[in-house]
Amino acid sequence: MAFEESMLPFPKENFEKARQGGSILRLEHLSPMLRELAVAKTHLWEYLQALPVEEIGVPTYYPKLTRKMKKMRVRNLIYPTGNEDVFIHIYPDAKSERDYYIPIEPTLPVYLNGTVAKVESKLLEFAEEIGKVPEEERGEAFTNSLDKICVTTAGPRMNGKIVVDERELTALKYVTIRNKIGLGVLQPLLADPYIEDISCSGLGRMFVEHKIFKSLKSSVFFHTHEDLDDFVVQMGERIKRPVTLRNPIVDATLPDGSRINIVYGRDI
């Protein structure tokens, strides 16, 4: 999730500080399993380095959760989801009854700025080609198109290609597939098998009902009504149940079988 979509409980400047060697966290501070994942998943390691571990401590990694964990007094843990690139951090909040629920995605530590808009514009050139590909192969089609649009090394024959680094390219591929094939910022929450319910009653955070930890406040955040309206419209189109001012209430089924209720607009 990019910073414009996320409201983290710690300063985003921590990522830049960590890049400059300001993090006190080292790989040897992690458990063997979390260390192995941090080495394999760069975005997970960057996220861990940005954490204020002097305040909350080093998160514990759990490959699976159990009902016994309901009794945990302080919950500071990370676990995997159905997407191998997405992890969840249950982040402790001593000042609230609800802890934070943070999806750790490949986009989280990356400043894409206007790059996504540039890529979107270039992708239009491949729209017809991608549209002919069977739905189950479209993820690969988008990835191949991005490899033609972006380069990681500038050269004399750019032909209008966009220069990005390896981390930015990974983030772009992830966010493109998440938004074009999945359900955008909702997708990492849907990939979590421990989520029972997701709610958003307007601007601000999305809240989740967790099978183990009950009510949690997510880092998914809508800053403006325009952002929220755009997300709802795009989601309606994605599930082939468009919402409009004339048809503002939609009760539908998501691709994974989950039920969704959408109420569009501020007048209802």
C-alpha positions as CSV (number, residue, x, y, z in Angstrom):
1,M,0.0,0.0,0.0
2,A,1.4,3.4,-0.9
3,F,1.6,6.2,1.6
4,E,-1.2,8.1,0.1
5,E,-3.5,5.1,0.9
6,S,-2.1,4.3,4.3
7,M,-2.1,5.9,7.7
8,L,0.6,4.2,9.8
9,P,0.9,4.6,13.6
10,F,4.5,5.6,13.2
11,P,6.1,8.4,11.1
12,K,6.7,7.5,7.5
13,E,10.0,9.4,7.7
14,N,11.2,6.3,9.6
15,F,11.6,4.5,6.2
16,E,14.0,7.2,5.0
17,K,15.9,7.2,8.3
18,A,16.2,3.4,8.0
19,R,17.6,3.7,4.4
20,Q,20.3,6.0,5.7
21,G,21.3,3.5,8.3
22,G,19.4,5.0,11.2
23,S,17.6,1.8,12.2
24,I,18.7,0.0,15.4
25,L,17.2,-3.2,14.2
26,R,19.5,-5.9,12.7
27,L,18.7,-9.2,11.1
28,E,20.2,-11.0,14.1
29,H,17.5,-9.5,16.3
30,L,14.8,-11.4,14.4
31,S,13.7,-15.0,15.0
32,P,15.1,-17.5,12.5
33,M,11.9,-17.7,10.6
34,L,11.2,-14.0,10.4
35,R,14.9,-13.4,9.5
36,E,14.6,-15.8,6.5
37,L,11.5,-14.0,5.3
38,A,13.1,-10.6,5.7
39,V,16.0,-11.7,3.6
40,A,13.7,-13.0,0.9
41,K,11.1,-10.2,1.0
42,T,12.9,-6.8,0.8
43,H,9.7,-4.8,1.6
44,L,9.2,-6.8,4.8
45,W,12.7,-6.0,5.9
46,E,12.3,-2.4,5.1
47,Y,9.1,-2.3,7.1
48,L,10.7,-3.9,10.1
49,Q,13.6,-1.5,10.0
50,A,11.2,1.4,10.1
51,L,9.4,0.2,13.2
52,P,10.1,2.1,16.5
53,V,11.3,-1.2,18.2
54,E,12.6,0.8,21.1
55,E,8.9,1.6,21.9
56,I,7.0,-1.5,20.9
57,G,9.7,-4.2,20.7
58,V,10.5,-6.6,17.9
59,P,7.4,-8.3,16.5
60,T,7.0,-12.1,16.9
61,Y,6.4,-14.0,13.7
62,Y,3.6,-16.7,13.7
63,P,3.1,-18.9,10.6
64,K,-0.4,-19.7,12.0
65,L,-2.6,-18.1,14.6
66,T,-4.6,-20.1,17.2
67,R,-7.6,-19.3,19.4
68,K,-5.3,-19.4,22.5
69,M,-3.8,-16.1,21.3
70,K,-6.9,-14.3,22.3
71,K,-5.4,-14.1,25.8
72,M,-2.3,-12.2,24.7
73,R,-1.9,-9.1,26.8
74,V,0.3,-7.2,24.4
75,R,-0.2,-8.1,20.7
76,N,2.8,-7.3,18.6
77,L,3.0,-9.9,15.9
78,I,3.3,-10.6,12.2
79,Y,1.7,-13.4,10.2
80,P,1.4,-14.4,6.5
81,T,-1.7,-14.2,4.3
82,G,-2.9,-16.1,1.2
83,N,-0.7,-13.8,-0.9
84,E,3.0,-14.7,-0.4
85,D,4.0,-11.0,-0.7
86,V,1.5,-9.7,1.9
87,F,2.0,-10.0,5.7
88,I,-0.1,-8.6,8.5
89,H,1.3,-6.8,11.5
90,I,-0.9,-6.5,14.6
91,Y,0.6,-3.4,16.1
92,P,0.0,-2.6,19.8
93,D,-1.8,0.5,20.9
94,A,-1.7,1.0,24.6
95,K,-3.9,4.1,24.4
96,S,-6.9,2.3,22.7
97,E,-9.0,-0.8,23.1
98,R,-8.3,-1.5,19.4
99,D,-4.9,-2.4,18.2
100,Y,-3.7,-1.5,14.6
101,Y,-4.0,-3.9,11.7
102,I,-1.3,-3.1,9.1
103,P,-1.0,-5.0,5.7
104,I,2.6,-5.1,4.8
105,E,2.6,-4.9,1.0
106,P,5.4,-4.4,-1.6
107,T,4.2,-0.8,-2.1
108,L,4.4,0.2,1.5
109,P,8.0,1.6,1.8
110,V,8.1,2.9,-1.8
111,Y,7.5,6.5,-2.9
112,L,5.9,6.0,-6.3
113,N,4.7,9.6,-6.5
114,G,3.4,10.2,-10.0
115,T,4.9,7.0,-11.5
116,V,1.6,5.1,-11.2
117,A,-0.2,7.7,-13.4
118,K,2.6,7.6,-16.0
119,V,2.4,3.8,-16.1
120,E,-1.4,3.9,-16.3
121,S,-1.1,6.1,-19.4
122,K,1.4,3.8,-21.1
123,L,-0.7,0.7,-20.2
124,L,-3.5,2.1,-22.5
125,E,-1.3,1.1,-25.4
126,F,-1.5,-2.5,-24.3
127,A,-5.2,-2.5,-23.4
128,E,-6.4,-4.4,-26.5
129,E,-3.6,-7.0,-26.2
130,I,-4.3,-7.6,-22.5
131,G,-8.1,-7.7,-23.1
132,K,-7.6,-10.7,-25.5
133,V,-5.8,-12.8,-22.8
134,P,-7.9,-15.2,-20.7
135,E,-8.8,-13.8,-17.3
136,E,-6.6,-16.3,-15.4
137,E,-3.5,-15.2,-17.5
138,R,-4.0,-11.4,-17.1
139,G,-1.7,-11.1,-14.2
140,E,1.2,-12.3,-16.3
141,A,0.0,-10.1,-19.2
142,F,0.1,-7.0,-17.0
143,T,3.6,-8.0,-15.7
144,N,4.9,-8.5,-19.2
145,S,3.5,-5.2,-20.3
146,L,5.2,-3.4,-17.4
147,D,8.5,-5.0,-18.4
148,K,8.1,-3.3,-21.8
149,I,7.0,0.1,-20.3
150,C,9.7,0.3,-17.6
151,V,13.5,0.0,-17.5
152,T,15.8,-0.2,-14.4
153,T,18.8,1.2,-16.3
154,A,18.7,4.3,-18.4
155,G,20.3,4.1,-21.9
156,P,20.5,5.9,-25.2
157,R,17.5,4.2,-26.7
158,M,14.7,4.6,-24.2
159,N,11.8,5.0,-26.6
160,G,9.7,6.7,-24.0
161,K,10.2,4.0,-21.3
162,I,9.9,5.0,-17.7
163,V,13.1,4.6,-15.6
164,V,12.5,3.0,-12.2
165,D,14.6,1.0,-9.7
166,E,14.1,-2.7,-8.9
167,R,12.1,-1.9,-5.8
168,E,9.8,0.5,-7.7
169,L,9.3,-2.0,-10.5
170,T,8.3,-4.7,-8.0
171,A,5.9,-2.3,-6.3
172,L,4.4,-1.2,-9.7
173,K,3.8,-4.8,-10.7
174,Y,2.1,-5.6,-7.4
175,V,-0.1,-2.5,-7.3
176,T,-1.1,-2.9,-11.0
177,I,-2.3,-6.5,-10.5
178,R,-3.9,-5.6,-7.1
179,N,-5.9,-2.7,-8.7
180,K,-6.6,-4.1,-12.1
181,I,-7.4,-7.7,-11.2
182,G,-8.1,-7.5,-7.5
183,L,-10.1,-5.1,-5.5
184,G,-7.5,-2.4,-4.8
185,V,-6.8,-1.5,-1.2
186,L,-9.3,-4.1,-0.1
187,Q,-7.4,-7.0,-1.6
188,P,-4.8,-7.6,1.1
189,L,-7.6,-7.7,3.7
190,L,-9.5,-10.2,1.6
191,A,-6.3,-12.3,1.4
192,D,-6.3,-12.7,5.2
193,P,-8.1,-15.9,6.2
194,Y,-8.6,-14.5,9.8
195,I,-10.8,-11.6,8.8
196,E,-14.5,-12.0,9.4
197,D,-15.8,-8.5,8.5
198,I,-14.5,-5.3,6.9
199,S,-16.3,-2.0,7.5
200,C,-15.9,1.6,6.3
201,S,-18.5,4.1,7.3
202,G,-17.0,7.2,5.6
203,L,-13.7,9.0,5.7
204,G,-10.9,7.7,7.9
205,R,-9.8,4.2,8.6
206,M,-11.3,0.9,7.5
207,F,-12.0,-1.4,10.5
208,V,-11.8,-5.1,10.6
209,E,-13.3,-7.8,12.7
210,H,-10.6,-10.5,13.4
211,K,-11.4,-14.1,14.2
212,I,-8.7,-14.0,17.0
213,F,-8.2,-10.4,18.0
214,K,-11.8,-9.0,17.3
215,S,-12.1,-5.3,16.4
216,L,-9.0,-3.7,14.9
217,K,-8.3,-0.4,13.2
218,S,-6.6,-0.9,9.8
219,S,-4.0,1.4,8.2
220,V,-6.2,1.6,5.1
221,F,-7.3,5.2,5.2
222,F,-9.4,7.5,3.0
223,H,-8.4,11.1,3.2
224,T,-11.1,12.7,1.0
225,H,-14.6,12.0,-0.2
226,E,-13.3,11.9,-3.8
227,D,-10.8,9.1,-2.9
228,L,-13.6,7.1,-1.2
229,D,-16.1,7.7,-4.1
230,D,-13.5,6.7,-6.7
231,F,-12.7,3.5,-4.8
232,V,-16.4,2.6,-4.5
233,V,-17.2,3.2,-8.1
234,Q,-14.1,1.2,-9.3
235,M,-15.1,-1.7,-6.9
236,G,-18.6,-1.7,-8.3
237,E,-17.3,-1.9,-11.8
238,R,-14.9,-4.7,-10.9
239,I,-17.7,-6.9,-9.5
240,K,-20.0,-5.9,-12.4
241,R,-22.5,-4.2,-10.1
242,P,-21.9,-0.5,-10.8
243,V,-23.1,2.1,-8.2
244,T,-24.4,5.5,-9.2
245,L,-26.4,8.3,-7.7
246,R,-29.5,6.7,-9.2
247,N,-28.5,3.3,-7.9
248,P,-26.5,4.1,-4.7
249,I,-27.1,0.8,-2.8
250,V,-25.7,-2.5,-4.0
251,D,-25.7,-5.8,-2.2
252,A,-23.4,-8.2,-4.1
253,T,-21.0,-11.1,-4.0
254,L,-17.2,-10.7,-4.3
255,P,-15.2,-13.1,-6.5
256,D,-14.1,-15.1,-3.4
257,G,-17.8,-15.6,-2.4
258,S,-17.9,-12.9,0.4
259,R,-20.9,-10.7,0.6
260,I,-20.5,-6.9,0.2
261,N,-22.9,-4.1,0.8
262,I,-22.1,-0.7,-0.8
263,V,-23.8,2.6,0.0
264,Y,-22.6,5.3,-2.4
265,G,-22.7,9.0,-1.8
266,R,-23.0,11.3,1.2
267,D,-26.8,11.8,1.1
268,I,-27.8,8.3,2.3
